[in-house]
Amino acid sequence: MLTCSKIGAVARVHAENGSVIKERCKALLAAGVTGPEGHPQSRPEELEAEATNRACMMATQANCPLYVVHVMSKGSAKAIASHRQKGHVVFGEPIAAGLALDGSHYYNPDWNHAAQYVMSPPLSRNPNTPDILMDMLAAGELHLIGTDNCTFTLKQKQMGLKDFTKIPNGVNGIEDRMSIAWERGVHKGKIDPMKFVSITRYC
């Protein structure tokens, strides 16, 4: 971040706490949790919020503008909004999947179905989160819609059939991003077409 500040660059951060996640994965596997439901259990939303807040504080200390990618939870989004209210230069990017889906899919009894939704940070367990994130986009507290597009075949996902930590992380999003932004934003009356252009101008 100090280097970014020196050269005039914007730092981009994927906000998670790897050390805690590693220990939670070990504990879950030891307890016999091997399916896709272990993925969100190893990455509770509080960890995303903690990592986002930490990144914002570090960027502020380094006098470095910050761009937080794939904001998936209310806590993470609120951390960004809080730092912006203090005058810190930080931007937040929710993604298409997080604006359309929630984490209930991880608990689907069909392993193949559940595994298709494994991504990091995981989809929020709160069914209201997609609406909250769109409301924050409408209010200017979040700023652009991304995709974090990273697709895998079902056969590739099945590499983690007996160990959720081996399920390749990623979902689609590029094809769906614009239609989700329109349906969840403009069609629902949360944003107007000009705001739609503003929040989708970067891919």
N, C-alpha and C positions, 0 to 999 in steps of 0.2 A: 504493500500500500504506500509505503514511503517512496518507492520508485515510481509508482503511478502518479503520485502527487508531484514528484520532481519533473516528470516528462509531460504532465498534463493529460494523463489517461484516466479513464473511468474504470475502477476495479469492479469485476463481476464475481459474485459469490453464490455458490450452492450452499445453502445454510442448513447444515446438519452437524451433529456431534458424534464424530466417528468413534471416539474412545468409548463412549457410553453405549453406542449401538453395538459395538463388538462384544461387550460384556453381556448385554441383553440377549444377543443371539446365542451366545454360549449357554446361558441359563435356560433359555427356551428349548433349545435342542436337548439339553440334559434332562429337561422335564418331559420330553417326548413330543414336543410341539414341532412338527416337521412340515405341515401344510402351509399354503399361502397366507393363512390367518396369522402365522408367525411374523410375517413381514411388517404389518402395521403395529403389532405388539412390540416389536423390537425398536420401533421408531415412533414413540408417542409424540403427539403434537407439541407437547411442552418442550421437547428437545429442539424442534424446528424453531419455536419462538425464542428459546434461549440462544441458539446459534445465530439467529437473525439479529437479536439485540446485541450480542457480542460483536458481530461483524460491524454493525452500525457504530458502536462505541469505538472500535479500533479504527475505523475509517475517519471518524471525527478527530481522534487523536493524531492521525497522520495527515489531516487536512486533505483528505482524498474523497472525491465523489464516489458513491457506491451504487451499484445496480444489483439488486437481489433477484436472481432468476427463480423460476417456478415456485412462486409463493403459494402454498397449498392449504394453509390453516389460518383461522381467525387470529390466533395469537401472533403469528409471524407478521400478518398484515397490520395488526394493531401496533406492533413494535416499530414498523416502518413509519406509520402515521405519527406515532409519538415523537420519533426523532425529527421528522419533518416539521412538526409544530415547534420544535426547539430551534429551527433554522438550519438543521443539518441537510446536506445535499445527498439524499438517498432516494432511489427509485425502486418500485416493486413491480414484478411481472408475474401475475397469475397465468395459468395456461388453460388451453381449451378443455382438457380433461377435468381440471379442478373446477371449472365453471359449469360443468354439465353432469358430473357424477359424484357419488359419495362412496365411502369405504365399506358399505354393506356388501359389496361384491366379493370382498376377501373372505367372507364367511359363507359363500354359496357352497352347498354340498358337492357340486360338480367341480373337481379339482381343475379341470381344463378351463372352465369359466373363470374361476377365481384367479388363476395364474395369469390370465390375460391382462389383469388390471395391476399387476405388480410393477411399481415404479417408485422412484424416490425423489423427494419425500412422498410418502403414500397419500392416497386420497383421504380426505378427512372423514372421521367416523361420525361427525355431526352432519345430518342431512340438510341443515340450513346453511352450511358453509358456502355452497355455490352461489346462493343469493347474496350472502354477506360480501363475498368477494366482488360480485358484480356491482353491488351498491357502493363499495369503496372505489371501484373504477369510476363509477358515475360521479362520485364526489371529488375525484381527483386525488384520493389518498393512495390509490394504486394507479399505474400509468400506462402500461402496454400489455397486450395479450400475446403470449408466445405459445409454443407447442411442446418444446422438449421432445420433438418427434424422434422416436427410436423404436422401430418395430422389429418383432421377432416372430418366427413361425411357431405354431403349436409344438412342433417337434423340438425346436430350440428351447422353448419354455419348459419342456419336460425334462431338461437336464437337471432341474431341481425337484423332480418328482418325489424324492425321499428326503429332501433337505431344502427348505425355503430359501436359504442363503445362496443357493446355486441357481435360482430362477433368474434368468436374464431380466434386468430392469428396463422397462420402457413400454410405451404405448404410442399409437398413432396420434396425429393432431393436425398436420399440415392441411389435409383435405377438408377437415371439419372446422377449422378455426374461424373462418369468416362467417359461416352459417350459424355457429354457436353464438358468436358475438352478436349477430343480428337478432337471432331468436330470443336470447336471454337478455339482451339489452334493449334494442329498438322495439321489437315486437311487444315486449312486456312494459314498455313505456318508461324504462329506467334512464335511457339515453336517447338523444336525437341523432339523425344521420351524420351530422358534423362531428359529434363525439365519437361515433362509430369509426369514422375515418381516422380520427386522432389516436384512438387506442389500438388500431390495427395497422398502423402505417409501418410498423417494424415487424419483421417475421423472425 
